[in-house]
């Protein structure tokens, strides 16, 4: 019988917490898994350094944030590390290599779903608001999530409905590539209340502050998101 290789090292404690769920949300949207033959590599790339600092904090790993240049010379930042055990954990959740169009329902515990969703929002989500000139004093507010995978978008939609009884609507972008799940004003207010349930939750501050400014216009920030 041949000699066994070294036992895989556990560098991330996989017990579910709000921080772990948030990090999984980032991986599901902006992350990438290499194929196993390339060494169980987990990559997260972002233009926002705060997002990568949050990611490392949530996973409890002291990883160096590197730089990445696209073919057109645009700069972004990345965190990469190899770990067999965490890679296998992600596979069990439903996150796989080349996931952009194949991602589907994920095995996220119900109690951590909105922490996961906050990570997904910081990855591929957006909010926007405007005054609708067609009606006097009509202020519009939307929150949304985007993905190339319809199965994943439908899974988010179904889970949000399960917990909040809001359904949203799904559209495709102009190129017919990305699916967008959007929630209108009253539903967005309910949603952001669940995403930002505490001042201490890990999040991209620029996205949180943008929502707070929107809620301020409606006179709702203190009653909806702790500030």
Protein Blocks (a to p, Z undefined) as FASTA:
>chain_A
ZZdddddddfbdcbdcfklmmmmmmmmmmgccddfklopaacdddfblklmmmmmmmnop
acdddddddfkopacdddddddfklmmmmmmnopaehkllmgccddddfklmmmmmmmmm
mmmgccdddddfkbghiacdddddddfbfklmmmmmmmmmmmnopgbjadddfkomaccd
dddfklmmmmmmmmmmcfkbccdfklmmmmmmmmmmnopmmmmmcZZ
